[in-house]
């Protein structure tokens, strides 16, 4: 059975020019960004369900290593228990993803400021 961290680490460590795997990354470092309702429709971002990772491939689908099936599979995001999206250290994301992260952070900061004003 394959694991989801290994799936992403394989991508991060592969050098397509040399057609070889390196050892630059040995730990998957990710940051949860927000709920699925804030997720940009951009292939390559991560999905997370609290315990396992998947890779969003576009068109509402996710690729992940299924422990139950014993292999890597693709299915609609809506079929799984995905709760949030994340970004991975080592992946360069397009501006659309960076904009979504900034928007989430701005909303969070505004909500924090409003809560602080209410308690004063």
Helices and strands as residue ranges (DSSP letters): H 4-13, E 14-15, E 20-21, E 30-35, G 36-38, E 46-48, E 53-58, E 61-66, E 71-76, G 77-79, E 84-88, H 95-119
